[in-house]
């Protein structure tokens, strides 16, 4: 078998076998990851991570495995080692270090962890799972048919550069953001081949301009409500939020007494601020699931199916196939979630938790009831907000 015939994925459709060429998969994951990462000036990093993440699949061992385990090639089902998993992520991690030196270690974390999650450099409890141990086993890289891997994949003319936002203290979030770009790109390209029906559901949302028009129509009904003292306060809060939406992006506070229309006023700010500064989505984080259900209900009344509700207590009857998919990576214009889901994801190592992080970039994040954040966790929360 030639390396150019290498398979990334295989499936049956209407009785016929379809193969996903490995070179096509690597190029497309590189393109998608770069597209996401360029939003925080790390496009070249994303492209290299994508192109090298599955280099290990070029090995003869993996190619035998995928053909046998899938049933694609029954004639090789007897081959020893065909069953079980084959390590296909370590080779690309080692190649990144060999090619880029010290800078390659950043990519090594992403590539080695794109299925299992981000590893520690040293492992106290499981040393074999540590990144340093995995990079020491060069057999994975040596098993690749290097002469057969396309040069534009193995040796692209790229030398990623640029300072890490936040310096040393910001490195962990920068790495998680890049990890998110890689993981989401890998999932999306694999899904496009393996489950094209699902891939087709990941579109069709209205843009923020359309949502702002919906919101203004909804709010216009209150213009005819009586000018009671409470309604006058709500109108003034709303006016100030709209007015301040043009201020340069940063961190804002909104202090409003109960009943002052805080939810809708903060939404007015978020939508107008997003439109004026080219933001892509709004994420509304709330501490209690009971408040989330109420807020999400209001949003669905205004914005319809453009709202994604993501929390542990979500009623499955409120979900659709489309909303479940969007909850995986928060690729929707309006996300309502818990403070726990948001902040635990920002410090996570698991692929499922980190996958959504790159979609925080160019978002307006509203933190409701911030006084309920745990005081003992306030410092890391403030640090990560400043990094964002």
PLY file of the C-alpha trace (Angstrom):
ply
format ascii 1.0
element vertex 388
property float x
property float y
property float z
element edge 387
property int vertex1
property int vertex2
end_header
0.00 0.00 0.00
1.26 3.47 -0.87
1.03 6.29 1.68
-1.07 8.31 -0.78
-3.74 5.59 -0.49
-3.89 5.94 3.28
-7.35 6.04 4.84
-8.45 8.28 7.68
-11.98 6.87 8.03
-14.14 4.31 6.30
-17.88 3.63 6.25
-20.56 1.68 4.42
-23.31 3.45 2.51
-26.05 1.67 0.59
-23.95 -1.48 0.60
-20.86 0.25 -0.77
-17.63 1.11 1.02
-16.61 4.77 1.13
-13.15 5.89 2.22
-11.99 9.22 3.60
-8.51 9.87 2.24
-6.03 10.72 4.99
-4.32 13.52 3.06
-7.70 15.17 2.42
-8.61 14.88 6.11
-5.34 16.43 7.29
-5.55 19.34 4.86
-9.19 20.09 5.72
-8.65 19.87 9.49
-5.67 22.19 9.04
-7.81 24.65 7.09
-10.67 24.60 9.59
-8.38 24.91 12.62
-6.52 27.80 10.99
-9.79 29.55 10.22
-10.80 29.42 13.89
-7.35 30.24 15.28
-6.77 33.27 13.06
-9.41 35.08 15.13
-6.79 35.33 17.87
-3.80 35.68 15.52
-2.77 32.03 15.69
-3.82 30.78 12.27
-0.47 29.19 11.40
-0.45 27.32 14.71
-3.91 25.98 13.99
-2.99 24.89 10.48
0.07 22.93 11.59
-1.83 21.29 14.45
-4.50 20.17 12.00
-2.12 18.89 9.35
-0.03 16.90 11.81
-2.65 15.66 14.27
-3.21 12.31 12.51
0.21 11.72 10.95
0.35 8.43 12.86
-2.45 7.09 10.68
0.07 6.76 7.84
1.69 3.85 9.68
1.20 0.39 8.21
-0.08 -0.80 11.59
-2.91 1.72 11.65
-3.83 1.12 8.02
-4.08 -2.61 8.68
-6.16 -1.89 11.76
-8.70 0.39 10.11
-9.18 -1.93 7.16
-9.63 -4.94 9.39
-11.59 -3.51 12.30
-14.10 -1.82 10.00
-14.57 -4.92 7.87
-13.39 -3.01 4.80
-10.73 -5.61 4.07
-11.82 -8.99 5.42
-8.75 -10.63 3.90
-6.58 -8.96 6.56
-8.82 -9.71 9.52
-6.41 -12.37 10.73
-3.44 -10.01 10.98
-1.98 -9.89 14.46
-2.59 -6.56 16.13
-5.57 -5.71 13.93
-7.94 -5.59 16.88
-7.86 -2.88 19.51
-6.67 0.70 19.18
-3.49 1.93 17.53
-1.66 4.99 18.85
-1.90 7.49 15.99
-1.40 10.80 17.83
2.13 10.52 19.22
3.88 10.53 15.83
2.61 14.00 14.92
3.52 15.35 18.35
7.12 14.16 18.00
7.27 15.50 14.44
6.17 18.94 15.70
9.02 19.00 18.22
11.55 17.81 15.62
10.44 20.42 13.11
9.90 23.46 15.34
12.13 22.78 18.31
10.93 24.27 21.58
7.94 25.91 19.88
6.83 22.49 18.68
6.12 21.40 22.23
3.03 23.64 22.25
1.68 21.74 19.25
2.73 18.45 20.83
0.31 19.02 23.72
-2.55 19.57 21.27
-1.74 16.75 18.87
-1.01 14.12 21.50
-4.21 15.02 23.34
-6.71 15.45 20.52
-8.57 12.31 21.63
-7.52 11.66 25.24
-7.33 15.28 26.39
-4.45 17.56 27.34
-1.79 15.66 29.28
0.55 16.90 31.99
4.22 17.13 31.07
5.08 14.85 33.98
2.61 12.37 35.47
2.79 11.54 39.16
0.10 8.85 39.12
0.38 7.58 35.56
3.80 8.37 34.16
3.10 6.50 30.92
0.31 8.97 30.08
2.52 12.04 30.55
3.54 13.98 27.47
7.25 13.74 28.24
7.02 9.94 28.31
5.03 9.75 25.09
7.46 12.00 23.23
10.35 9.77 24.28
8.97 6.82 22.30
10.18 7.65 18.81
9.03 4.34 17.33
5.71 5.96 16.44
7.40 8.52 14.20
9.93 6.08 12.78
7.07 3.81 11.67
5.82 6.37 9.16
6.59 5.98 5.41
8.03 9.47 5.20
8.76 9.42 1.49
5.12 8.77 0.75
3.55 11.56 2.83
2.80 14.67 0.74
5.40 17.39 1.35
2.79 20.12 1.77
1.52 18.17 4.79
4.77 16.94 6.31
6.92 20.01 5.57
4.68 23.04 4.97
6.42 26.38 4.51
5.21 27.72 7.84
7.05 28.98 10.91
4.37 30.07 13.40
5.32 33.10 15.43
3.79 35.76 17.61
3.60 36.44 21.31
1.26 34.48 23.55
-1.46 36.84 24.87
-0.90 37.24 28.58
2.65 35.87 28.43
3.52 32.98 30.73
0.35 33.41 32.79
-1.76 33.32 29.65
-0.14 30.26 28.10
-2.66 27.79 29.54
-5.66 29.59 28.01
-3.89 30.14 24.68
-3.10 26.42 24.50
-6.69 25.49 25.37
-7.97 27.86 22.70
-5.71 26.24 20.10
-6.71 22.81 21.39
-10.34 23.80 20.92
-9.66 24.84 17.31
-8.01 21.49 16.56
-10.56 19.30 18.34
-13.55 21.04 16.78
-12.00 20.97 13.29
-11.27 17.25 13.64
-14.80 16.49 14.83
-16.40 18.58 12.10
-14.44 17.10 9.20
-14.92 13.57 10.50
-18.63 14.22 10.97
-18.93 15.63 7.44
-17.72 12.25 6.13
-19.19 9.82 8.65
-22.52 11.54 9.44
-23.28 14.03 6.68
-26.89 14.41 7.87
-25.66 15.83 11.18
-23.23 18.14 9.41
-26.11 19.60 7.42
-27.86 20.58 10.66
-24.98 22.83 11.75
-26.21 25.85 9.81
-29.29 27.94 9.24
-29.04 30.24 12.24
-29.90 33.90 11.81
-27.12 36.45 12.21
-26.99 38.97 15.04
-28.39 41.73 12.85
-31.56 39.67 12.37
-31.70 38.90 16.10
-31.42 42.60 16.94
-34.37 43.34 14.68
-36.37 40.59 16.41
-35.43 42.07 19.78
-36.42 45.61 18.82
-39.81 44.40 17.59
-40.34 42.52 20.87
-39.34 45.53 22.98
-41.58 47.90 21.02
-44.62 46.37 22.73
-43.53 47.97 25.99
-43.70 51.47 24.50
-47.45 51.45 25.01
-47.30 50.23 28.61
-48.29 52.76 31.25
-45.57 55.07 32.59
-45.57 53.68 36.12
-42.56 54.44 38.33
-41.22 50.90 37.82
-41.62 51.10 34.05
-39.86 54.47 34.02
-36.88 52.91 35.81
-36.84 50.00 33.36
-36.96 52.38 30.41
-34.06 54.41 31.78
-31.96 51.28 32.43
-32.65 50.11 28.87
-31.78 53.52 27.43
-28.44 53.63 29.23
-27.56 50.09 28.13
-28.27 50.93 24.48
-26.28 54.16 24.79
-23.21 52.49 26.30
-23.16 49.73 23.66
-20.92 51.90 21.49
-18.14 52.05 24.10
-14.95 50.17 23.21
-14.99 46.46 24.18
-13.92 45.70 27.73
-15.40 44.66 31.06
-18.66 46.34 32.12
-20.90 46.15 35.17
-24.67 46.61 35.35
-26.22 47.05 38.78
-30.01 47.04 38.74
-32.51 46.35 41.55
-34.80 43.34 41.31
-37.59 44.03 38.85
-35.55 46.61 36.95
-35.52 44.68 33.68
-31.89 43.58 33.94
-32.17 40.54 31.63
-33.65 42.40 28.68
-31.51 45.50 29.27
-28.30 43.48 29.31
-29.46 41.69 26.16
-30.01 45.05 24.50
-26.46 46.04 25.39
-25.04 42.71 24.21
-26.78 42.78 20.82
-25.98 46.41 20.09
-22.40 46.07 21.33
-21.92 42.97 19.16
-23.23 44.73 16.07
-21.08 47.82 16.56
-17.87 45.91 17.20
-18.16 42.92 14.85
-18.81 40.26 17.49
-20.21 36.89 16.45
-22.34 35.59 19.32
-23.70 36.24 22.79
-23.15 33.90 25.73
-25.35 34.40 28.77
-24.03 32.61 31.89
-26.30 32.20 34.91
-25.55 30.53 38.30
-28.85 28.69 38.83
-30.58 26.30 36.45
-33.97 27.58 37.63
-33.09 31.08 36.41
-31.66 29.65 33.20
-34.94 27.98 32.29
-36.77 31.24 32.84
-34.27 33.28 30.83
-34.07 30.72 28.02
-37.86 30.74 27.84
-37.89 34.51 27.34
-35.16 34.23 24.72
-36.98 31.52 22.80
-40.07 33.73 22.74
-37.99 36.50 21.17
-35.41 34.64 19.07
-36.99 31.26 18.33
-34.62 28.39 17.51
-31.56 30.65 17.45
-31.13 30.03 21.21
-29.03 27.13 22.54
-29.58 26.10 26.15
-26.64 24.15 27.61
-26.67 22.88 31.19
-26.94 19.63 33.11
-30.61 19.99 34.09
-31.90 20.62 30.57
-35.19 18.88 29.79
-34.56 16.55 26.86
-37.95 17.48 25.41
-36.65 20.99 24.81
-33.77 19.68 22.72
-33.69 19.06 19.00
-31.02 17.30 16.96
-29.86 20.73 15.80
-29.60 22.19 19.31
-27.75 19.13 20.63
-25.13 19.52 17.92
-24.73 23.25 18.55
-24.28 22.61 22.29
-21.17 20.56 21.48
-19.20 23.58 20.25
-21.47 26.58 20.98
-21.66 27.42 17.29
-24.91 29.37 17.58
-25.67 33.09 17.84
-27.07 32.95 21.39
-26.00 30.48 24.09
-27.58 30.31 27.55
-25.48 28.29 30.00
-24.39 27.99 33.62
-21.47 29.78 35.21
-20.13 26.32 36.13
-20.21 25.13 32.51
-18.46 28.29 31.30
-15.68 28.54 33.88
-14.96 24.83 34.28
-14.55 24.64 30.50
-12.00 27.47 30.60
-9.80 25.37 32.91
-10.58 21.95 31.45
-8.35 19.37 29.76
-11.01 17.08 28.26
-11.78 17.35 24.56
-15.55 17.55 25.10
-15.25 20.46 27.54
-12.57 22.35 25.58
-14.16 21.97 22.15
-16.34 25.08 22.53
-13.64 27.47 23.78
-12.56 29.01 20.47
-16.14 30.18 19.98
-15.75 32.46 23.00
-13.50 34.60 20.82
-15.38 37.61 19.44
-18.33 36.92 21.72
-20.14 39.15 24.18
-20.29 37.28 27.50
-22.93 38.28 30.04
-22.37 37.04 33.60
-25.63 37.19 35.53
-25.73 37.40 39.35
-21.95 37.65 39.67
-22.22 38.09 43.45
-22.95 34.35 43.60
-19.55 33.31 42.23
-17.61 31.38 44.93
-15.20 33.80 46.67
-12.49 31.14 46.92
-12.51 30.83 43.10
-12.74 34.53 42.36
-9.05 35.08 41.63
-8.69 32.47 38.86
-12.06 33.56 37.43
-10.95 37.19 37.29
-7.60 36.16 35.80
-9.23 34.20 32.97
-11.74 37.01 32.30
-8.86 39.44 31.92
-7.12 37.02 29.55
-10.27 36.75 27.46
0 1
1 2
2 3
3 4
4 5
5 6
6 7
7 8
8 9
9 10
10 11
11 12
12 13
13 14
14 15
15 16
16 17
17 18
18 19
19 20
20 21
21 22
22 23
23 24
24 25
25 26
26 27
27 28
28 29
29 30
30 31
31 32
32 33
33 34
34 35
35 36
36 37
37 38
38 39
39 40
40 41
41 42
42 43
43 44
44 45
45 46
46 47
47 48
48 49
49 50
50 51
51 52
52 53
53 54
54 55
55 56
56 57
57 58
58 59
59 60
60 61
61 62
62 63
63 64
64 65
65 66
66 67
67 68
68 69
69 70
70 71
71 72
72 73
73 74
74 75
75 76
76 77
77 78
78 79
79 80
80 81
81 82
82 83
83 84
84 85
85 86
86 87
87 88
88 89
89 90
90 91
91 92
92 93
93 94
94 95
95 96
96 97
97 98
98 99
99 100
100 101
101 102
102 103
103 104
104 105
105 106
106 107
107 108
108 109
109 110
110 111
111 112
112 113
113 114
114 115
115 116
116 117
117 118
118 119
119 120
120 121
121 122
122 123
123 124
124 125
125 126
126 127
127 128
128 129
129 130
130 131
131 132
132 133
133 134
134 135
135 136
136 137
137 138
138 139
139 140
140 141
141 142
142 143
143 144
144 145
145 146
146 147
147 148
148 149
149 150
150 151
151 152
152 153
153 154
154 155
155 156
156 157
157 158
158 159
159 160
160 161
161 162
162 163
163 164
164 165
165 166
166 167
167 168
168 169
169 170
170 171
171 172
172 173
173 174
174 175
175 176
176 177
177 178
178 179
179 180
180 181
181 182
182 183
183 184
184 185
185 186
186 187
187 188
188 189
189 190
190 191
191 192
192 193
193 194
194 195
195 196
196 197
197 198
198 199
199 200
200 201
201 202
202 203
203 204
204 205
205 206
206 207
207 208
208 209
209 210
210 211
211 212
212 213
213 214
214 215
215 216
216 217
217 218
218 219
219 220
220 221
221 222
222 223
223 224
224 225
225 226
226 227
227 228
228 229
229 230
230 231
231 232
232 233
233 234
234 235
235 236
236 237
237 238
238 239
239 240
240 241
241 242
242 243
243 244
244 245
245 246
246 247
247 248
248 249
249 250
250 251
251 252
252 253
253 254
254 255
255 256
256 257
257 258
258 259
259 260
260 261
261 262
262 263
263 264
264 265
265 266
266 267
267 268
268 269
269 270
270 271
271 272
272 273
273 274
274 275
275 276
276 277
277 278
278 279
279 280
280 281
281 282
282 283
283 284
284 285
285 286
286 287
287 288
288 289
289 290
290 291
291 292
292 293
293 294
294 295
295 296
296 297
297 298
298 299
299 300
300 301
301 302
302 303
303 304
304 305
305 306
306 307
307 308
308 309
309 310
310 311
311 312
312 313
313 314
314 315
315 316
316 317
317 318
318 319
319 320
320 321
321 322
322 323
323 324
324 325
325 326
326 327
327 328
328 329
329 330
330 331
331 332
332 333
333 334
334 335
335 336
336 337
337 338
338 339
339 340
340 341
341 342
342 343
343 344
344 345
345 346
346 347
347 348
348 349
349 350
350 351
351 352
352 353
353 354
354 355
355 356
356 357
357 358
358 359
359 360
360 361
361 362
362 363
363 364
364 365
365 366
366 367
367 368
368 369
369 370
370 371
371 372
372 373
373 374
374 375
375 376
376 377
377 378
378 379
379 380
380 381
381 382
382 383
383 384
384 385
385 386
386 387
